[in-house]
Structure formats: C-alpha cells, structure tokens
Amino acid sequence: MAAESASPLRAVVETVARALVDHPDSVKVTESQRRGMTVLELTTAPGDMGKIIGRQGRTAAALRTLVSLTAEKHGVRAQLDIRD
C-alpha cells in the first residue's frame, strides 16, 4: 500500500475506498490545497464508481463524514471530491 507517506486524511479515504471496490489497484487519491482547505480527489475504475457513491449517495456521504471527522481531529479543514 502506498499510504505510508500519505496524510492521515488520504490514508482513511484510500483504505475505505479500496475495501469497497472490485479493482482496489485503480483507486487514486490526490491531495491539494484550495483556499486554506485540503481537497482530496478520489478516482476509481469506471465500473466501481457506483460502489463508492452507494444507494442514494449514502456511501459517498459516509465517506465525506469520515473525511470531515478525521480533518477535525487533526485541526484542519477538508473536503472530498469524487471524480468519475
């Protein structure tokens, strides 16, 4: 796993996303700063996008909540963007 040098936020998103999808090797999380906020962008294989979003967006909402809580714990602000 390539998360050893990753931030705690990125590690959380990568770990959960890889557990959800059929092709864990295609999960990519990039991290950037925008207006003083950490922005995490999650991309997966096209067929796995539905698994990340979940029914009525519940899985995506839960992932965003995890990111918010982890960010708060580390004293930063963060947002998760799910890219298709």
C-alpha positions in Angstrom: 0.0 0.0 0.0 1.3 3.4 -0.9 -0.2 5.2 2.1 2.9 5.2 4.3 3.9 8.7 3.4 0.3 9.9 2.9 -1.5 12.2 5.2 -4.0 10.7 7.7 -6.9 12.0 5.6 -5.6 10.4 2.4 -4.9 7.1 4.2 -8.5 7.0 5.5 -10.1 7.6 2.1 -7.7 5.1 0.3 -8.3 2.4 2.9 -12.1 2.7 2.8 -12.4 3.1 -0.9 -10.1 0.1 -1.6 -12.3 -2.1 0.7 -15.4 -1.1 -1.2 -14.4 -1.5 -4.9 -13.7 -4.5 -7.2 -10.5 -3.1 -8.5 -8.6 -1.7 -5.5 -5.4 -1.0 -7.6 -7.3 1.6 -9.6 -8.2 3.7 -6.5 -6.3 7.0 -6.6 -6.5 9.8 -4.0 -4.8 13.1 -4.8 -4.5 15.9 -2.2 -4.3 19.6 -2.8 -4.8 22.9 -1.1 -7.6 25.3 -2.1 -8.4 28.4 -0.1 -6.8 27.1 3.1 -8.7 23.8 2.8 -7.3 20.4 2.0 -9.1 18.9 -1.0 -9.0 15.2 -1.6 -9.9 13.9 -5.0 -10.9 10.3 -5.3 -10.9 8.5 -8.7 -11.7 4.8 -9.3 -12.3 2.4 -12.2 -15.4 3.5 -14.1 -17.3 0.3 -13.0 -16.5 0.9 -9.4 -18.0 4.4 -9.2 -21.4 3.1 -8.2 -19.9 1.3 -5.2 -18.3 4.4 -4.0 -21.4 6.5 -4.3 -23.8 3.9 -2.9 -27.6 3.8 -2.8 -28.9 7.4 -2.9 -25.4 8.6 -2.2 -25.2 7.2 1.3 -21.8 5.7 0.9 -20.4 8.9 -0.5 -22.0 10.9 2.3 -20.4 8.5 4.9 -17.0 8.9 3.3 -17.3 12.7 3.4 -18.3 12.5 7.0 -15.2 10.3 7.7 -13.1 12.9 6.0 -14.6 15.8 8.0 -14.2 14.0 11.3 -10.6 13.0 10.5 -9.8 16.5 9.4 -11.3 18.0 12.6 -9.3 15.6 14.7 -6.1 16.9 13.0 -7.1 20.5 13.2 -7.6 21.1 9.5 -10.5 21.7 7.1 -11.0 19.2 4.3 -13.4 18.3 1.5 -13.7 15.1 -0.6 -14.4 15.3 -4.3 -15.4 12.1 -6.0 -14.3 12.2 -9.7 -15.6 10.0 -12.4 
